[in-house]
């Protein structure tokens, strides 16, 4: 038998197909990284525009917060559906058409993810209201609204909406839009439709039902450090980031299965996110930003590349969700400073290795524009 090396006859067609596939991946990844960089630049510019409004809010918090409240409680029913949750996504009880299924999906979510289905300032406002309510009212005392919606010290300012140059009319519009969204979800009570001064003196409702707000008990709630609010994180994070953080907070407090008890962090697999939290994949993807900003740590037992599984992993391995640990301890710096400092980097840390391989970063980490094809 000849000892010479046997070279498989792959064929030029197969080589060409493999090359084209790799080139396609490179083009797709290049486009995705360039798009992500553009989004980071836009977000940083938006934070520059919002900086004064956020500073006005946090300065006002320093006046109101006397240090008597170490944590702010949020009702668990606001974040997570009670057991047994809703039917699995593949269950036959869901409507067949895409449009009807989306409506059924949104309608069956917990209040938190139902609230962010459409972009708005409603979640930022509601979290601000909960924070102020717990600063100013003792547990068991019903909330009473004696503030104006606009003007110095009003709700517009406390919710980070009073930017320089904003007219009273424009500020009122921002506030009433957010309140209107909250009223649609029974999270605040307002006047009758089309009534004069409909939103003045609005009433704050509980997170889980149409009832005047009372601070929740420890058993019925999860807690965020008060410093999370005084640093302005609830005003700086996107809706997707805030929702994901609260889902991790809630899941961290859930009882653990025996096989899970010794593992670090918590997992939020796809089935759990659907049934109990109403977390869409694009919402949960914001966990990467939470990690970049230092609010969580992640460990991926499957070592996903760029957050994605390879075709081989999907076929051969048991799917395991990333393990997430909260890091809600260091709030010495204002949230806007932390986030802007991270966004000053051209791309997120998880994309650096791939960006270098595509020659989108030079040796000093500076951005290179993609070559035009």
C-alpha positions as CSV (number, residue, x, y, z in Angstrom):
1,X,0.0,0.0,0.0
2,X,1.4,3.4,-0.9
3,X,2.5,5.6,2.0
4,X,1.8,8.8,0.1
5,X,-0.8,11.3,1.6
6,X,-4.3,10.7,0.4
7,X,-6.0,14.1,-0.3
8,X,-9.8,13.9,-0.4
9,X,-11.3,15.0,-3.7
10,X,-13.4,17.8,-2.3
11,X,-14.0,19.5,-5.7
12,X,-13.9,23.1,-6.7
13,X,-17.6,23.5,-6.4
14,X,-17.5,22.6,-2.7
15,X,-14.6,24.9,-2.1
16,X,-16.3,27.7,-3.8
17,X,-19.5,27.1,-1.8
18,X,-17.6,27.1,1.5
19,X,-15.8,30.3,0.6
20,X,-19.0,32.0,-0.4
21,X,-20.6,31.0,2.9
22,X,-17.7,32.4,4.9
23,X,-17.8,35.6,2.9
24,X,-21.5,35.9,3.5
25,X,-21.0,35.5,7.3
26,X,-18.3,38.1,7.2
27,X,-20.5,40.6,5.4
28,X,-23.4,39.9,7.8
29,X,-21.2,40.3,10.9
30,X,-19.6,43.5,9.5
31,X,-23.0,45.0,8.9
32,X,-24.2,44.0,12.3
33,X,-21.1,45.4,14.1
34,X,-21.3,48.6,12.1
35,X,-25.0,49.0,12.9
36,X,-24.3,48.4,16.6
37,X,-21.6,51.0,16.6
38,X,-23.9,53.5,15.0
39,X,-26.6,52.8,17.7
40,X,-24.0,53.4,20.4
41,X,-23.0,56.7,18.9
42,X,-26.7,57.8,18.7
43,X,-27.4,56.7,22.2
44,X,-24.4,58.6,23.6
45,X,-25.6,61.7,21.7
46,X,-29.1,61.3,23.1
47,X,-27.7,61.1,26.6
48,X,-25.8,64.3,26.0
49,X,-29.2,65.9,25.2
50,X,-30.8,64.4,28.3
51,X,-28.0,65.0,30.7
52,X,-29.3,68.3,32.2
53,X,-32.8,66.9,32.6
54,X,-31.5,63.8,34.4
55,X,-29.2,65.9,36.6
56,X,-32.2,68.1,37.6
57,X,-34.1,65.0,38.6
58,X,-31.2,63.5,40.7
59,X,-30.5,66.8,42.3
60,X,-34.1,67.0,43.4
61,X,-33.8,63.4,44.7
62,X,-31.0,64.6,47.0
63,X,-33.4,67.1,48.5
64,X,-36.3,64.7,49.0
65,X,-34.3,61.6,50.1
66,X,-33.3,61.9,53.7
67,X,-31.6,58.6,53.8
68,X,-34.4,56.8,55.7
69,X,-35.3,54.4,52.9
70,X,-32.4,51.9,52.1
71,X,-34.3,50.1,49.4
72,X,-37.3,50.6,47.0
73,X,-39.7,47.7,46.7
74,X,-41.5,46.7,43.5
75,X,-44.3,44.2,43.6
76,X,-43.4,40.8,42.2
77,X,-46.7,40.6,40.3
78,X,-45.6,43.6,38.3
79,X,-42.6,41.7,37.0
80,X,-43.6,38.0,36.8
81,X,-46.9,36.1,36.2
82,X,-47.9,33.8,39.0
83,X,-47.6,30.1,38.7
84,X,-48.3,28.3,36.4
85,X,-47.7,31.2,34.0
86,X,-49.1,31.2,30.5
87,X,-49.2,28.3,28.0
88,X,-45.9,27.5,26.3
89,X,-45.3,29.3,23.0
90,X,-45.9,26.1,21.0
91,X,-49.2,25.3,22.7
92,X,-52.2,24.9,20.4
93,X,-54.3,27.3,22.4
94,X,-52.5,30.3,20.9
95,X,-54.0,31.9,17.7
96,X,-52.7,30.8,14.4
97,X,-52.2,34.1,12.6
98,X,-49.2,36.2,13.4
99,X,-51.2,39.3,14.1
100,X,-53.6,37.6,16.5
101,X,-50.8,35.7,18.2
102,X,-48.9,38.9,18.8
103,X,-51.9,40.5,20.4
104,X,-52.6,37.5,22.6
105,X,-48.9,37.5,23.6
106,X,-48.9,41.2,24.6
107,X,-52.3,40.9,26.4
108,X,-51.1,37.9,28.5
109,X,-47.8,39.4,29.6
110,X,-47.2,40.7,33.2
111,X,-47.7,44.5,33.6
112,X,-44.0,45.3,33.2
113,X,-43.5,43.8,29.7
114,X,-47.0,44.8,28.6
115,X,-46.1,48.4,29.4
116,X,-43.0,48.5,27.1
117,X,-44.6,46.9,24.1
118,X,-44.6,50.4,22.4
119,X,-41.7,52.9,23.1
120,X,-42.6,55.5,25.6
121,X,-41.4,57.2,28.8
122,X,-44.1,55.4,30.8
123,X,-41.8,52.9,32.6
124,X,-39.3,55.6,33.6
125,X,-42.1,57.7,35.0
126,X,-43.7,54.8,36.8
127,X,-40.5,53.8,38.5
128,X,-39.9,57.4,39.5
129,X,-43.4,57.5,41.0
130,X,-42.7,54.4,43.0
131,X,-39.4,55.8,44.3
132,X,-40.9,59.1,45.3
133,X,-44.0,57.5,46.9
134,X,-41.8,55.3,49.1
135,X,-39.7,58.2,50.1
136,X,-42.6,60.4,51.2
137,X,-45.2,57.9,52.5
138,X,-44.9,55.5,55.3
139,X,-45.9,51.8,54.7
140,X,-49.7,51.5,55.0
141,X,-50.3,55.2,54.1
142,X,-52.2,55.8,50.9
143,X,-50.4,57.9,48.3
144,X,-51.6,61.5,47.9
145,X,-50.6,63.7,44.9
146,X,-50.0,67.3,45.8
147,X,-47.5,68.1,43.0
148,X,-48.0,69.9,39.7
149,X,-47.1,68.0,36.5
150,X,-44.9,70.8,35.2
151,X,-42.7,73.5,36.7
152,X,-39.8,73.3,39.2
153,X,-40.1,70.3,41.4
154,X,-43.0,68.9,39.4
155,X,-43.4,65.4,38.1
156,X,-41.9,66.3,34.8
157,X,-38.7,67.3,36.5
158,X,-38.7,64.3,38.9
159,X,-39.1,61.9,36.0
160,X,-36.1,63.4,34.1
161,X,-38.3,65.0,31.3
162,X,-37.5,68.7,32.0
163,X,-34.7,69.4,29.6
164,X,-33.3,73.0,29.0
165,X,-35.3,74.9,26.5
166,X,-38.3,72.7,26.9
167,X,-41.5,74.9,27.0
168,X,-44.2,74.3,29.6
169,X,-46.4,73.1,26.8
170,X,-43.9,70.6,25.5
171,X,-43.1,69.4,29.0
172,X,-46.8,69.0,29.7
173,X,-47.2,67.0,26.5
174,X,-44.3,64.6,27.5
175,X,-45.8,64.1,31.0
176,X,-49.4,63.6,29.8
177,X,-48.3,61.1,27.1
178,X,-46.5,59.0,29.7
179,X,-49.5,59.3,32.1
180,X,-51.9,58.4,29.3
181,X,-49.9,55.2,28.7
182,X,-49.9,54.4,32.4
183,X,-53.6,55.0,32.6
184,X,-54.2,52.7,29.7
185,X,-52.6,50.0,31.8
186,X,-54.4,51.0,35.0
187,X,-51.2,52.0,36.7
188,X,-52.4,55.5,37.4
189,X,-55.9,57.0,37.7
190,X,-56.7,60.1,35.7
191,X,-59.8,62.1,34.8
192,X,-62.5,61.3,32.3
193,X,-61.6,61.1,28.6
194,X,-61.4,64.7,27.0
195,X,-62.1,66.3,30.4
196,X,-60.3,69.5,31.2
197,X,-57.1,69.1,33.2
198,X,-57.6,65.3,32.9
199,X,-54.1,64.5,34.2
200,X,-53.8,67.0,37.0
201,X,-53.8,65.4,40.4
202,X,-53.5,61.9,39.0
203,X,-53.6,58.9,41.4
204,X,-50.9,56.3,41.6
205,X,-52.1,52.7,41.4
206,X,-50.6,49.5,42.7
207,X,-48.4,47.6,40.3
208,X,-50.7,44.6,40.1
209,X,-54.3,46.0,40.3
210,X,-56.4,49.2,39.9
211,X,-56.2,50.4,43.5
212,X,-54.7,53.4,45.2
213,X,-51.0,52.8,45.9
214,X,-49.7,51.4,49.1
215,X,-46.0,50.4,49.6
216,X,-45.7,46.6,49.4
217,X,-44.6,44.2,52.0
218,X,-41.1,42.5,51.7
219,X,-42.8,39.2,51.0
220,X,-44.8,40.5,48.0
221,X,-42.0,42.5,46.5
222,X,-38.4,42.6,45.2
223,X,-36.1,45.4,46.2
224,X,-33.6,47.7,44.5
225,X,-31.1,49.7,46.5
226,X,-32.2,53.3,46.9
227,X,-28.8,54.3,45.4
228,X,-29.9,52.8,42.1
229,X,-32.5,55.6,41.9
230,X,-30.4,58.4,43.3
231,X,-27.7,57.6,40.7
232,X,-30.4,57.9,38.0
233,X,-30.2,54.3,36.6
234,X,-33.9,54.1,36.1
235,X,-33.7,57.2,33.9
236,X,-30.6,56.1,31.9
237,X,-31.3,52.5,31.1
238,X,-33.5,51.7,28.1
239,X,-36.8,50.0,28.6
240,X,-35.4,46.7,27.4
241,X,-32.5,46.9,29.8
242,X,-34.7,47.9,32.8
243,X,-37.1,45.1,32.1
244,X,-34.3,42.5,31.8
245,X,-32.7,43.7,35.0
246,X,-36.0,43.4,36.9
247,X,-36.6,39.9,35.5
248,X,-33.1,38.9,36.8
249,X,-33.9,40.5,40.1
250,X,-37.2,38.5,40.4
251,X,-35.7,35.2,39.3
252,X,-32.8,35.6,41.8
253,X,-35.4,35.6,44.6
254,X,-37.2,32.5,43.3
255,X,-36.8,29.1,45.0
256,X,-34.2,27.0,43.3
257,X,-34.4,23.4,42.1
258,X,-32.0,21.0,43.9
259,X,-29.8,20.5,40.8
260,X,-29.6,24.3,40.4
261,X,-28.9,25.2,44.0
262,X,-25.1,25.0,43.9
263,X,-24.7,26.9,40.6
264,X,-23.7,30.6,40.5
265,X,-26.3,33.1,39.4
266,X,-29.7,32.3,37.8
267,X,-30.7,31.1,34.4
268,X,-33.6,32.5,32.4
269,X,-34.1,30.0,29.6
270,X,-36.4,30.8,26.7
271,X,-39.3,28.8,28.0
272,X,-39.3,30.6,31.3
273,X,-38.9,34.0,29.7
274,X,-42.0,33.3,27.6
275,X,-44.2,31.7,30.2
276,X,-43.6,34.0,33.2
277,X,-42.0,37.2,32.1
278,X,-43.1,37.9,28.5
279,X,-39.5,38.7,27.6
280,X,-39.0,38.8,23.9
281,X,-35.5,37.6,22.6
282,X,-34.6,41.2,21.5
283,X,-35.4,42.4,25.0
284,X,-33.4,39.8,26.7
285,X,-30.4,40.5,24.4
286,X,-30.0,43.8,26.4
287,X,-28.4,41.7,29.1
288,X,-25.1,42.3,27.3
289,X,-25.4,46.1,27.9
290,X,-26.3,45.5,31.5
291,X,-23.0,43.5,31.8
292,X,-21.0,46.2,30.0
293,X,-22.4,48.8,32.4
294,X,-21.4,46.7,35.4
295,X,-24.9,45.8,36.7
296,X,-24.7,42.1,36.1
297,X,-22.1,39.3,35.5
298,X,-22.7,36.6,33.0
299,X,-21.3,33.1,32.6
300,X,-22.2,31.2,29.4
301,X,-21.8,27.4,29.9
302,X,-22.1,26.9,26.1
303,X,-19.6,29.6,25.2
304,X,-21.8,31.2,22.5
305,X,-19.9,33.1,19.8
306,X,-21.3,36.7,19.7
307,X,-24.2,35.5,21.8
308,X,-25.2,32.9,19.2
309,X,-25.0,29.1,19.1
310,X,-23.3,27.4,16.2
311,X,-25.3,24.9,14.1
312,X,-23.3,22.1,15.6
313,X,-24.1,23.2,19.2
314,X,-27.8,23.3,18.4
315,X,-27.7,19.7,17.2
316,X,-25.3,18.0,19.6
317,X,-25.6,19.8,23.0
318,X,-28.3,20.2,25.6
319,X,-29.2,23.9,25.4
320,X,-28.3,25.8,28.6
321,X,-29.0,29.4,29.2
322,X,-26.4,31.9,30.4
323,X,-26.0,32.2,34.2
324,X,-26.6,35.8,35.4
325,X,-25.5,37.4,38.7
326,X,-26.7,40.8,39.9
327,X,-24.0,43.4,40.9
328,X,-26.2,46.1,42.5
329,X,-23.6,47.4,44.9
330,X,-21.5,50.2,43.4
331,X,-23.4,53.4,42.7
332,X,-20.8,56.0,43.6
333,X,-20.9,57.5,40.1
334,X,-24.0,58.9,38.3
335,X,-25.4,56.3,35.9
336,X,-25.1,58.7,33.0
337,X,-21.4,59.0,33.5
338,X,-20.9,55.2,33.7
339,X,-23.0,54.6,30.5
340,X,-21.4,57.4,28.5
341,X,-17.9,56.2,29.4
342,X,-18.7,52.7,28.2
343,X,-20.4,54.0,25.0
344,X,-17.3,56.0,24.2
345,X,-15.7,52.7,23.2
346,X,-16.4,52.1,19.5
347,X,-18.0,48.7,20.2
348,X,-19.1,46.5,23.1
349,X,-16.5,44.1,24.6
350,X,-18.2,41.0,23.3
351,X,-17.8,42.1,19.7
352,X,-14.1,43.1,19.9
353,X,-12.6,39.8,18.9
354,X,-14.8,39.5,15.9
355,X,-14.3,43.1,14.9
356,X,-10.5,42.7,15.0
357,X,-10.8,39.6,12.8
358,X,-12.8,41.6,10.3
359,X,-10.3,44.5,10.5
360,X,-12.9,46.9,11.9
361,X,-10.5,47.8,14.7
362,X,-6.9,48.8,14.5
363,X,-4.2,47.7,16.9
364,X,-5.0,50.6,19.2
365,X,-8.7,49.7,19.3
366,X,-9.8,52.5,17.0
367,X,-12.6,52.1,14.6
368,X,-12.1,51.5,10.9
369,X,-14.9,52.0,8.5
370,X,-15.8,48.8,6.6
371,X,-14.5,48.6,3.1
372,X,-17.1,49.1,0.4
373,X,-17.7,46.1,-1.7
